[in-house]
Amino acid sequence: MNKKTIIIILLTILIIFVIFFPLQTLCENFYLINDKKELSEVDIMNSEYKPLVVLYSCLNRYWDKTIDNHIEVIKKITNNDLSNVLIGIHYWKDPSIEIPNSIKNMNYKSSSSENIIADNKLIYSKNETFNNGVLTIKRFIFSIKNALENAEILYYEKYKHEMPIEQPILRFRYDSYVHDIAKFPYPLNNEDNYYLSTWNTDHRGYNNNRIEIADAVLITTKKVLMNLIKIDVDKFINDNIDILNPDSHFHESLLYFILEKTGVKIVFDFNLHLSLIRKDDKITNLSYNNYR
C-alpha cells in the first residue's frame, strides 16, 4: 500500500468520525422507572446542542450568588459558545431584583408579575404539605409559561421562525447551585418528550409509593413544557385524588405524577448534584449524595 493510499484512507476515517461521532456526543448512564416501579439503568446518547434555550422562573432570590455557577453550566453544554444561548426570564415582582451583568451581556428577555396564584379554589387535604405542593406546582407552571413565551420571542427574532417543538430547554431555579459541573448532562439525542433531573436524595430515599422528580434544575424540551402549561391543575388533582393520596405528597411527587400521567419519559441522572442557596449563605444539599 503506497503512501498516497494510506493518506486517503486516514482522511476518509477522519471525515466519517467528524460526521458521525461529534466530539461532544456521549453515551451516559441514566435511570428510568420500570413497570415494577424499580430504578432501571439505561444508556442514552446525549450531546451538545445549539441553540440552547435557558429559562429562569419563579421566585428570584440569591441569584447574585449562583449566576457564575449557572454560566459555567451553560458554557459546558454549549462548548463555551454563549452566542447561541437564548434566555427567557420570569420572576415574581420584587423591587430589589437585579439582573446580573453576565445575563445582560447575553441574549435575554425578562418579565415579572404579581405572585397572586393562590390555592383558593379547593382544599384537597388537611395535610399542609400536599396543599403547599399543589400551590407550588401552579406557580411553577405559570412562571414557566411566561419565561418560555419570552424565549419564544427571542428565538423568532434571531432565527425568523418559530422555536421547534424538540428544542432542548435548560431550566434553573434562581437559587440553585450545581456541583460537579464536568458531570452535568448534555441534552438527550433524538428525544422530544423527556424530563431529565433527579430527586431530593439528601433528604428522602427512593419510595415507589411516592416517586419524585426535582424542579430546581432540569433539562427538557419545548414539547414537554407546552403540554405542561395546558394542564388545569385543579381538574387534574380532582380527577386523580384517589390515586394521589393527599396525605403524603411533596410538590416533587406531584410533578412526577403529572409528568407520568401525560406520557413524559422521566430520566434520572444521579450525577446531577444540586444544592440550594439559603439565607446567610447557608447551603442545603438536595442531591449531592448518590441515591445508593
C-alpha positions as CSV (number, residue, x, y, z in Angstrom):
1,M,0.0,0.0,0.0
2,N,1.6,3.3,-1.1
3,K,1.8,6.5,0.9
4,K,-1.0,8.2,-1.1
5,T,-3.5,5.4,-0.4
6,I,-2.7,5.4,3.3
7,I,-3.3,9.2,3.4
8,I,-6.7,8.8,1.6
9,I,-7.8,6.1,4.0
10,L,-6.8,8.1,7.0
11,L,-8.7,11.2,5.7
12,T,-11.8,9.1,5.0
13,I,-11.7,7.7,8.5
14,L,-11.3,11.2,9.9
15,I,-14.3,12.6,7.8
16,I,-16.5,9.7,9.0
17,F,-15.5,10.3,12.6
18,V,-16.3,14.1,12.4
19,I,-19.7,13.5,10.7
20,F,-21.0,10.6,12.8
21,F,-19.2,11.0,16.1
22,P,-19.2,14.6,17.2
23,L,-16.7,15.4,19.9
24,Q,-19.4,16.3,22.5
25,T,-21.6,13.3,21.9
26,L,-21.6,10.8,24.8
27,C,-23.5,7.7,25.8
28,E,-24.2,8.1,29.5
29,N,-25.8,6.1,32.2
30,F,-29.2,7.3,33.3
31,Y,-32.1,5.7,35.2
32,L,-35.7,5.1,34.3
33,I,-38.6,3.7,36.4
34,N,-39.6,0.3,35.1
35,D,-43.1,-1.4,35.2
36,K,-42.3,-2.6,38.7
37,K,-41.5,0.9,39.9
38,E,-37.9,-0.1,40.3
39,L,-35.0,2.0,39.1
40,S,-33.5,0.6,35.9
41,E,-30.2,1.8,34.5
42,V,-30.1,2.6,30.8
43,D,-27.5,4.1,28.3
44,I,-28.8,7.1,26.4
45,M,-26.9,9.2,23.8
46,N,-26.6,12.9,24.6
47,S,-24.7,15.8,23.1
48,E,-24.0,19.5,22.9
49,Y,-26.9,21.3,21.3
50,K,-27.1,24.8,19.7
51,P,-29.0,26.9,20.1
52,L,-29.7,26.3,23.8
53,V,-32.7,27.8,25.4
54,V,-32.4,28.6,29.1
55,L,-35.3,29.5,31.4
56,Y,-35.4,31.2,34.8
57,S,-38.7,31.2,36.6
58,C,-40.5,31.6,39.9
59,L,-39.1,33.4,43.0
60,N,-35.9,35.4,42.4
61,R,-33.5,35.1,45.3
62,Y,-29.8,34.8,45.8
63,W,-29.2,35.0,42.0
64,D,-26.1,37.0,42.6
65,K,-24.6,34.1,44.5
66,T,-25.5,31.4,41.8
67,I,-25.2,33.1,38.5
68,D,-21.4,32.4,38.0
69,N,-22.1,28.8,38.6
70,H,-25.0,28.8,36.1
71,I,-22.9,30.4,33.4
72,E,-20.3,27.7,33.8
73,V,-23.0,25.1,33.4
74,I,-24.3,26.8,30.2
75,K,-20.7,27.0,28.9
76,K,-20.3,23.3,29.5
77,I,-23.4,22.4,27.5
78,T,-22.6,24.8,24.6
79,N,-18.9,24.2,24.5
80,N,-18.3,27.8,25.5
81,D,-20.4,29.3,22.8
82,L,-22.7,31.8,24.6
83,S,-23.6,33.4,21.3
84,N,-26.2,30.7,20.7
85,V,-27.9,30.9,24.0
86,L,-31.4,32.4,24.4
87,I,-32.6,33.2,28.0
88,G,-36.2,33.6,28.9
89,I,-36.8,35.0,32.4
90,H,-39.9,35.4,34.6
91,Y,-40.0,36.3,38.3
92,W,-42.4,37.5,40.9
93,K,-42.3,41.3,41.2
94,D,-39.6,42.4,43.6
95,P,-38.2,45.9,43.6
96,S,-34.8,44.7,44.7
97,I,-34.3,42.3,41.7
98,E,-31.1,42.9,39.8
99,I,-30.4,41.0,36.6
100,P,-26.7,40.0,36.7
101,N,-24.4,41.7,34.2
102,S,-23.4,38.3,32.8
103,I,-27.0,37.8,31.7
104,K,-27.3,41.4,30.4
105,N,-24.3,40.6,28.1
106,M,-26.3,37.7,26.6
107,N,-29.5,37.4,24.5
108,Y,-32.3,37.6,27.1
109,K,-35.8,38.8,27.7
110,S,-37.4,39.2,31.1
111,S,-40.9,39.9,32.6
112,S,-42.4,39.9,36.0
113,S,-45.9,39.6,37.6
114,E,-47.5,39.7,40.9
115,N,-47.3,36.4,42.9
116,I,-51.1,36.2,43.1
117,I,-51.5,32.5,42.5
118,A,-53.3,31.0,45.5
119,D,-54.9,27.7,46.2
120,N,-58.3,29.3,46.8
121,K,-60.5,27.0,44.7
122,L,-60.3,23.7,46.5
123,I,-58.9,22.3,49.7
124,Y,-57.6,18.9,48.7
125,S,-56.5,17.7,52.1
126,K,-55.9,18.7,55.7
127,N,-52.3,17.9,55.1
128,E,-50.4,21.2,54.6
129,T,-47.6,19.5,52.6
130,F,-50.0,18.3,50.0
131,N,-51.8,21.7,49.6
132,N,-48.5,23.6,49.5
133,G,-47.3,21.1,46.9
134,V,-50.3,21.9,44.7
135,L,-49.7,25.6,45.1
136,T,-46.0,25.2,44.2
137,I,-46.9,23.3,41.0
138,K,-49.4,26.0,40.0
139,R,-46.8,28.7,40.4
140,F,-44.1,26.6,38.7
141,I,-46.4,26.1,35.6
142,F,-47.5,29.8,35.5
143,S,-43.9,31.2,35.7
144,I,-42.5,28.6,33.2
145,K,-45.2,29.7,30.8
146,N,-44.1,33.3,31.0
147,A,-40.4,32.5,30.8
148,L,-41.0,30.3,27.7
149,E,-43.0,33.0,26.0
150,N,-40.1,35.4,26.4
151,A,-37.7,32.8,25.0
152,E,-40.1,32.2,22.0
153,I,-39.9,35.9,21.2
154,L,-36.1,35.9,21.3
155,Y,-36.0,32.7,19.1
156,Y,-38.2,34.2,16.4
157,E,-36.3,37.5,16.4
158,K,-33.0,35.6,15.9
159,Y,-34.0,32.8,13.6
160,K,-37.1,34.2,11.9
161,H,-39.2,31.1,12.5
162,E,-40.9,29.5,15.5
163,M,-38.9,27.6,18.0
164,P,-39.2,23.9,17.1
165,I,-41.1,21.5,19.4
166,E,-37.9,19.4,20.0
167,Q,-35.9,22.4,21.2
168,P,-33.9,21.4,24.4
169,I,-34.5,23.7,27.3
170,L,-32.4,24.1,30.5
171,R,-34.3,25.5,33.4
172,F,-32.8,26.9,36.6
173,R,-34.4,27.9,39.8
174,Y,-32.6,31.1,40.7
175,D,-31.2,29.9,44.0
176,S,-30.0,26.5,42.7
177,Y,-26.3,25.6,42.6
178,V,-24.7,22.8,40.6
179,H,-21.8,20.8,41.9
180,D,-19.5,18.7,39.6
181,I,-20.2,20.7,36.5
182,A,-18.0,18.4,34.5
183,K,-20.6,15.7,35.0
184,F,-23.6,17.9,34.1
185,P,-25.5,16.1,31.3
186,Y,-26.0,17.3,27.8
187,P,-29.5,17.3,26.2
188,L,-30.6,13.8,25.0
189,N,-30.3,12.9,21.4
190,N,-33.4,12.1,19.2
191,E,-35.8,12.8,22.0
192,D,-38.5,15.4,22.2
193,N,-40.6,14.1,25.1
194,Y,-38.3,13.8,28.2
195,Y,-37.7,15.4,31.5
196,L,-34.2,15.0,32.9
197,S,-33.4,15.7,36.6
198,T,-33.0,13.9,39.9
199,W,-34.7,14.0,43.3
200,N,-34.0,15.2,46.8
201,T,-31.7,12.3,47.6
202,D,-30.1,14.0,50.6
203,H,-33.4,14.3,52.4
204,R,-35.5,11.4,51.1
205,G,-34.8,7.9,49.9
206,Y,-36.5,6.2,47.0
207,N,-40.1,5.4,47.7
208,N,-42.0,3.6,45.0
209,N,-45.3,4.8,46.5
210,R,-44.2,8.4,46.3
211,I,-41.7,8.8,43.4
212,E,-40.5,12.3,42.8
213,I,-38.5,14.4,40.3
214,A,-36.8,17.7,41.0
215,D,-37.6,21.1,39.5
216,A,-34.6,23.1,40.8
217,V,-32.5,22.3,37.7
218,L,-33.8,20.3,34.7
219,I,-33.4,19.6,31.0
220,T,-36.4,19.1,28.9
221,T,-38.0,20.2,25.6
222,K,-40.5,22.8,24.4
223,K,-42.9,19.9,23.7
224,V,-43.0,18.8,27.4
225,L,-43.3,22.4,28.7
226,M,-46.1,23.2,26.2
227,N,-48.1,20.2,27.3
228,L,-47.4,21.0,31.0
229,I,-48.7,24.6,30.5
230,K,-52.0,23.3,29.1
231,I,-52.8,21.3,32.3
232,D,-55.7,22.5,34.5
233,V,-54.1,21.6,37.8
234,D,-57.3,21.8,39.9
235,K,-59.1,19.5,37.4
236,F,-56.1,17.2,37.3
237,I,-55.9,16.8,41.0
238,N,-59.6,16.2,41.3
239,D,-59.6,13.6,38.6
240,N,-56.8,11.7,40.4
241,I,-57.4,12.5,44.0
242,D,-58.0,8.8,45.0
243,I,-54.7,7.7,43.4
244,L,-52.7,10.7,44.7
245,N,-53.3,10.1,48.4
246,P,-53.3,13.7,49.5
247,D,-51.8,12.9,52.9
248,S,-48.2,12.4,51.7
249,H,-47.2,14.3,48.6
250,F,-44.5,17.0,48.2
251,H,-44.6,19.1,45.1
252,E,-41.8,17.0,43.6
253,S,-44.0,13.9,43.9
254,L,-46.9,15.8,42.3
255,L,-44.7,16.9,39.5
256,Y,-43.6,13.3,38.8
257,F,-47.2,12.1,38.8
258,I,-48.3,14.8,36.4
259,L,-45.4,14.1,34.0
260,E,-46.0,10.3,34.2
261,K,-49.8,10.7,33.5
262,T,-49.1,12.9,30.5
263,G,-46.7,10.3,29.0
264,V,-43.4,12.1,29.5
265,K,-40.2,10.0,29.6
266,I,-38.8,10.8,33.1
267,V,-35.0,10.4,33.2
268,F,-33.0,10.4,36.4
269,D,-29.3,11.5,36.5
270,F,-27.6,10.7,39.8
271,N,-24.5,12.6,38.7
272,L,-26.6,15.7,38.9
273,H,-25.5,17.1,42.2
274,L,-27.6,20.0,43.4
275,S,-27.9,22.4,46.3
276,L,-30.0,25.5,47.1
277,I,-28.5,28.7,48.5
278,R,-30.3,29.9,51.6
279,K,-30.3,32.9,53.9
280,D,-26.9,33.9,55.3
281,D,-25.2,31.9,52.6
282,K,-26.2,28.6,54.0
283,I,-26.4,25.7,51.6
284,T,-29.0,23.0,51.6
285,N,-27.8,19.9,49.7
286,L,-30.6,18.3,47.6
287,S,-28.9,15.5,45.7
288,Y,-25.2,15.6,46.3
289,N,-25.2,12.0,47.7
290,N,-25.7,9.1,45.3
291,Y,-29.2,7.5,45.8
292,R,-27.5,4.2,46.7
